[in-house]
Amino acid sequence: MERESDMRASNVKWVRLGEYIEQFRQKCANNDAIVSGVDINKQFIPTRANLEGTDISGYYLVPPTFFACNLMHIGRDERIPIAYNNTSTNLVVTSAYYVFHVKKDKCDEILNEYLYIIFCNKEIDRLTWFYTDNSIRGNLREDRFLDIEIPLPSPDEQQKVVNAWKALREIKEQNEAKAVPLMQICQSYIHKAKKNNVDKYRIGNAIKIVDTINKEGYSYEVLGLNNNKTFMPTVASIDTINTSKYKVIRKGEFAFSGMQTGRDKCIRIALYDKDLPALISPAYTIFALDENEPILPEYFMMIFKNPEMDRLGWFYSDSSVRANLDWNRFIDIEIPKLSIELQRAIVNIYKCANEAKQIAEEANRLSREICSALLQHIIHS
C-alpha cells in the first residue's frame, strides 16, 4: 500500500497494526491434535510434514477468530502466508507460526474479517515483501510486521466489505460442496465397471494420431499442458518461438506428454474443447478418438481424471531420471467399455460437477478482486 499517497487522497484513518493486535502463545498440550499449515492462498490446510513420533504438545493453538501467519519465506514467495480461523474449533500450528488476535479493547473498532480481507490484498503482499530482510528466505521481522499501517474506516464501512466477501465465499463453499459428491458419483461408476470386469478398450485400438504442423504460420494461441490436465498459456517467451514447427490442435482432440510421469505421478493429458484451434509444442503427441469406436471424448478424459490412472502411469514409467511414460506403454492401457448411454449419463453428471467447481473458482477470484476494489473505493472516497 502506498501509505503517503493514500493519506493525501482520503480522510480514512490509518493505524499501526501493532496497536490493534497481540501475539498469542498458548501450547496445545494435546499430542492427538491435528496440525495445520497455511498455504499461499491464505488458507489453513492439513500439514504435509511427517509428524510420526513427533511431540506436538509444544505447538501453538489457533482458537476461533484468531490468525496465524508465517513470517518466513515472504521474500521468496512474494506474499505473506496468513490465515483466519473462521471455524468453531481450535486449530494447531507449529511454533514457527506467529499466532495473533485483535486486542479485546479494539474489537469494536476493527472487524476480524475486515482485517483478514486487508491481508488478502495484493498490495499488502507487495509491502511485506518490500519489508523483508536480505536473508535467503526473505524473512519479515516481527517489529516490521507490527509497524505496517492499514486503513481503518468506520465499522459500518468495514461491514459492507465483509458482507460482499462473505456472500462470495458462501457461493464458493456451496458450489464446492456440490461438486465433490457429483465427482465421486462419476468415479464410482467407472470403478464399479472395472471391478465387474466389463469389456475393455485398449487405448491404441481406439485412437488415431493427429500430426498437423503449423506450416502456414497461423498466429493461434500457444498453449502448454499442466499437472491438472488442462491447457494453459505457454510459459515460454513467444518472441523466441518458431511457431511454424508447432502442432495445431483442434476441438475434440487430445494432447499427451509422457515426460516426467513417474516423477510427478501424473499422466499429462488434456482434451481441447475450444472452437478456435491452438498451437502446442512439437514435444506433445496429439490424437483423436476413432470415429468407429463408440467412445465419448469427455468420458475418455474422465478416465484420466482418476488418481488410479495416474498411479498406473507412474508404475508404467521408465527408469530414466525424468521417469517418462513411453507412448507404446501408454496406448497399452485399457479403459472400461461402457454403453454410450451410460457414458453420456456419467459425462452429464461430470459437467454439472465441473460447472459447480468453476463457479466456486470464479467466486473465489471475485472475492479477492471485488473486496480489493471496495477497499480502494472506501480509502479514496
C-alpha positions in Angstrom: 0.0 0.0 0.0 1.4 3.5 -0.9 0.8 4.9 2.5 1.6 8.6 1.9 -0.4 9.0 -1.4 -3.4 7.2 0.2 -3.3 9.6 3.1 -3.4 12.6 0.8 -6.2 11.1 -1.2 -8.6 10.3 1.6 -9.9 11.0 5.1 -9.8 7.4 6.2 -7.7 6.9 9.3 -4.6 4.8 9.1 -3.4 2.8 12.1 -0.3 0.8 13.1 -1.1 -2.9 13.1 0.7 -3.4 16.4 -1.7 -1.2 18.2 -4.7 -3.4 17.3 -3.3 -7.0 17.5 -1.4 -9.0 20.1 0.5 -12.3 19.9 -1.0 -15.5 21.3 1.3 -18.3 22.6 -0.8 -21.0 24.1 0.5 -24.5 23.6 -1.9 -27.2 22.6 -0.7 -29.8 25.2 -2.5 -32.5 23.2 -0.5 -34.9 21.2 -3.6 -36.1 19.3 -4.4 -32.7 17.8 -4.5 -32.3 14.1 -1.7 -29.9 12.9 -2.5 -27.4 10.2 -0.3 -25.2 8.0 -1.0 -22.1 5.9 -0.8 -22.2 2.1 0.0 -19.3 -0.3 -3.8 -18.9 -0.8 -4.0 -17.8 2.8 -6.0 -20.8 4.0 -5.4 -23.4 6.7 -4.5 -26.8 5.3 -3.5 -30.1 6.9 0.2 -30.1 7.3 2.3 -32.0 4.7 5.0 -32.8 7.2 5.5 -36.3 8.5 4.7 -36.0 12.2 5.1 -39.6 13.2 6.8 -39.8 16.5 6.8 -36.0 16.9 5.8 -34.4 20.2 3.4 -31.7 19.2 2.4 -30.7 22.7 4.5 -27.7 22.3 2.7 -26.5 19.2 0.5 -23.4 19.3 -3.3 -23.2 19.4 -5.2 -21.1 17.0 -8.6 -20.6 18.6 -11.7 -19.5 16.5 -11.4 -15.9 15.3 -7.6 -15.9 15.7 -5.0 -15.6 13.0 -1.8 -17.5 12.1 1.0 -16.3 9.8 4.4 -17.4 8.8 6.9 -14.5 8.7 9.5 -16.6 6.9 9.7 -17.2 3.1 7.9 -13.9 2.3 10.7 -12.6 0.2 10.9 -15.9 -1.6 7.1 -16.3 -2.2 6.4 -12.6 -2.6 3.3 -12.9 -0.4 2.6 -13.2 3.3 1.0 -16.6 4.2 -1.7 -15.8 6.7 -5.0 -17.4 7.5 -8.0 -16.7 9.7 -9.7 -19.4 11.7 -13.4 -18.9 10.9 -14.3 -22.3 12.2 -15.7 -23.2 15.6 -12.8 -25.4 16.6 -9.2 -24.9 17.8 -6.5 -25.4 15.1 -2.9 -26.2 15.9 0.2 -24.9 14.1 3.9 -25.4 14.7 5.8 -22.9 16.8 7.3 -21.4 13.7 4.0 -19.6 13.1 3.1 -16.2 14.6 -0.4 -16.5 16.1 -2.3 -13.4 17.0 -5.7 -11.9 17.6 -7.4 -8.5 17.7 -7.0 -6.9 21.1 -10.1 -7.0 23.3 -10.3 -3.3 23.6 -10.1 -2.8 19.9 -12.8 -5.3 18.8 -15.3 -2.5 18.5 -13.1 -0.7 16.1 -11.9 -3.4 13.7 -13.7 -6.5 12.4 -11.8 -9.8 12.2 -13.0 -10.5 8.7 -12.1 -7.0 7.6 -8.5 -7.5 8.9 -8.3 -10.8 7.0 -9.5 -9.1 3.8 -6.8 -6.5 4.3 -4.2 -9.3 4.3 -5.7 -10.8 1.2 -4.9 -7.7 -0.7 -2.0 -7.9 -3.2 -0.7 -4.6 -2.0 -0.1 -6.0 1.4 1.9 -8.8 -0.2 4.0 -6.3 -2.1 4.5 -4.2 1.1 5.5 -7.2 3.3 7.8 -8.4 0.5 9.5 -5.0 0.4 9.9 -5.1 4.2 11.7 -8.4 4.3 15.3 -8.8 5.2 18.2 -9.9 3.0 18.3 -13.5 4.2 18.0 -16.3 1.7 14.4 -16.9 2.7 13.5 -13.3 2.9 12.0 -13.2 6.4 9.9 -10.4 7.8 10.9 -9.3 11.3 8.1 -9.1 13.9 8.7 -5.4 14.6 8.4 -4.6 10.8 5.2 -6.6 10.7 3.7 -4.7 13.6 4.8 -1.4 12.1 2.6 -2.0 9.0 -0.1 0.7 8.7 -3.6 -0.3 7.5 -6.7 1.8 6.6 -9.4 1.8 9.2 -12.7 3.1 8.0 -15.8 3.1 10.2 -17.2 -0.3 11.4 -20.2 0.2 9.1 -17.9 0.7 6.0 -15.9 -2.3 7.1 -19.1 -4.4 7.4 -20.0 -3.5 3.8 -16.8 -5.0 2.5 -17.1 -8.0 4.8 -20.7 -8.7 3.6 -19.6 -8.8 0.0 -16.7 -11.1 0.9 -19.0 -13.4 2.9 -21.6 -13.6 0.1 -18.9 -14.6 -2.5 -17.3 -17.1 0.0 -20.7 -18.6 0.6 -21.2 -19.1 -3.2 -17.7 -20.7 -3.3 -18.3 -23.1 -0.4 -21.8 -24.1 -1.6 -20.6 -25.0 -5.1 -17.5 -26.8 -3.8 -19.9 -28.9 -1.6 -22.0 -29.7 -4.7 -19.0 -30.6 -6.9 -17.4 -33.2 -4.6 -20.3 -35.8 -4.4 -21.0 -35.4 -8.1 -17.4 -36.1 -9.0 -17.5 -39.1 -6.6 -20.6 -40.5 -8.4 -18.8 -40.3 -11.7 -15.7 -42.1 -10.5 -17.8 -44.7 -8.6 -19.5 -45.8 -11.8 -16.1 -46.2 -13.6 -14.6 -48.0 -10.6 -17.6 -50.4 -10.5 -17.2 -51.1 -14.2 -13.5 -52.1 -13.6 -14.4 -54.2 -10.6 -17.2 -56.1 -12.5 -14.7 -57.0 -15.3 -16.7 -55.4 -18.1 -15.2 -55.4 -21.6 -12.3 -53.0 -22.1 -10.8 -51.0 -24.9 -7.0 -50.9 -25.5 -6.3 -47.3 -26.0 -4.1 -48.0 -29.0 -7.1 -49.6 -30.8 -9.4 -46.7 -30.1 -7.4 -43.7 -31.2 -5.5 -42.3 -34.1 -2.5 -39.9 -34.1 -3.1 -36.4 -35.5 0.1 -34.6 -36.7 -0.9 -31.2 -38.1 2.2 -28.9 -38.3 1.6 -25.1 -38.4 3.4 -24.8 -41.7 1.2 -21.8 -42.7 2.4 -19.9 -39.6 -1.0 -19.2 -38.1 -0.9 -17.0 -35.1 -3.0 -19.2 -32.8 -2.6 -19.0 -29.1 0.4 -21.1 -27.9 -0.6 -23.5 -25.0 1.1 -25.9 -22.7 -0.2 -28.7 -20.5 -0.2 -28.7 -16.7 -0.5 -31.3 -13.9 -4.2 -30.5 -13.6 -4.7 -32.0 -17.0 -5.8 -28.7 -18.5 -4.3 -26.4 -21.1 -2.6 -23.2 -20.0 -0.8 -20.3 -21.8 2.8 -21.3 -22.5 5.4 -20.1 -20.1 8.0 -19.8 -22.9 8.8 -16.5 -24.5 6.7 -16.2 -27.6 9.3 -13.9 -29.2 11.8 -16.8 -29.3 9.4 -19.4 -30.6 9.3 -20.5 -34.2 5.6 -21.5 -34.3 5.8 -22.8 -37.8 7.2 -26.0 -36.2 4.5 -26.2 -33.6 1.5 -28.6 -33.8 -2.1 -27.4 -34.4 -4.7 -28.8 -32.0 -8.4 -28.6 -32.7 -11.7 -29.1 -30.8 -12.2 -32.7 -29.7 -8.5 -33.7 -29.9 -6.2 -34.7 -27.1 -2.7 -33.6 -26.2 -0.4 -36.1 -24.4 3.0 -35.8 -22.8 4.8 -38.8 -21.3 7.6 -36.8 -19.8 8.1 -36.8 -16.0 5.0 -39.0 -15.5 6.8 -41.1 -12.9 8.4 -38.1 -11.1 5.1 -36.2 -10.8 2.9 -39.3 -10.6 0.6 -37.7 -13.1 -0.2 -38.5 -16.7 -0.2 -35.2 -18.6 -3.2 -35.4 -20.9 -6.0 -32.9 -21.8 -9.0 -32.6 -24.1 -9.1 -29.5 -26.2 -12.6 -28.1 -26.2 -12.3 -24.6 -27.7 -13.8 -23.7 -31.2 -10.6 -21.8 -32.3 -7.5 -24.0 -32.9 -4.4 -23.6 -30.8 -0.7 -24.4 -31.1 1.3 -26.7 -28.8 4.9 -27.8 -28.6 6.2 -30.4 -31.1 7.1 -32.5 -28.0 3.4 -33.3 -27.4 1.5 -36.0 -29.1 -1.9 -35.1 -30.5 -4.5 -37.8 -31.0 -8.2 -38.2 -31.6 -10.7 -41.0 -30.9 -11.5 -43.3 -33.8 -14.9 -42.4 -35.2 -15.7 -46.2 -35.5 -15.4 -46.7 -31.7 -18.4 -45.6 -29.5 -16.4 -43.6 -27.0 -17.3 -40.1 -26.0 -14.2 -37.7 -25.7 -15.4 -36.4 -22.4 -15.8 -39.9 -21.0 -12.3 -40.8 -22.2 -10.9 -37.7 -20.5 -12.7 -38.6 -17.3 -10.9 -41.9 -17.1 -7.6 -39.9 -16.7 -9.0 -37.7 -14.0 -8.9 -40.7 -11.7 -5.9 -40.9 -9.3 -5.7 -44.6 -10.0 -4.8 -43.9 -13.6 -2.0 -41.6 -12.5 -0.7 -44.4 -10.3 -0.8 -46.8 -13.2 1.1 -44.3 -15.4 3.7 -43.9 -12.6 4.0 -47.7 -12.5 4.4 -47.9 -16.3 7.0 -45.2 -16.5 10.6 -46.0 -17.3 13.8 -45.8 -15.1 15.1 -42.6 -16.6 15.8 -39.6 -14.4 12.5 -38.0 -15.5 10.7 -41.3 -15.4 8.9 -40.9 -18.7 5.8 -42.8 -19.8 6.6 -44.3 -23.2 3.9 -43.9 -25.9 3.8 -47.6 -26.5 3.2 -48.3 -22.8 0.5 -45.5 -22.8 -1.5 -47.0 -25.7 -1.4 -50.4 -24.0 -3.6 -49.1 -21.1 -7.1 -50.4 -21.1 -10.3 -48.5 -20.2 -13.8 -49.8 -19.3 -16.1 -50.3 -22.3 -19.5 -48.8 -21.2 -22.6 -48.3 -23.2 -22.9 -45.0 -25.0 -26.0 -44.2 -22.9 -24.1 -44.8 -19.6 -21.1 -42.8 -20.8 -23.4 -39.9 -21.7 -25.1 -40.1 -18.2 -21.7 -40.1 -16.5 -20.5 -37.2 -18.6 -23.6 -35.1 -17.9 -23.1 -35.6 -14.2 -19.4 -34.6 -14.6 -20.4 -31.5 -16.5 -22.6 -30.4 -13.6 -19.9 -31.1 -11.1 -17.3 -29.2 -13.3 -19.7 -26.2 -13.7 -20.1 -26.0 -9.9 -16.3 -26.2 -9.5 -15.9 -23.4 -12.0 -18.5 -21.2 -10.2 -16.6 -21.8 -6.9 -13.3 -20.8 -8.5 -14.8 -17.7 -10.0 -16.4 -16.7 -6.7 -13.1 -17.2 -5.0 -11.3 -14.9 -7.6 -14.0 -12.3 -7.3 -13.9 -12.3 -3.5 -10.4 -11.0 -3.8 -10.8 -8.6 -6.7 -14.1 -7.1 -5.6 -13.1 -6.6 -2.0 -9.8 -5.0 -3.1 -11.8 -2.6 -5.3 -14.2 -1.8 -2.4 -11.2 -1.1 -0.1 -9.8 1.3 -2.6 -13.2 3.0 -3.0 -13.5 3.4 0.8 -10.0 4.8 1.1 -10.3 7.3 -1.7 -14.0 8.3 -1.2 
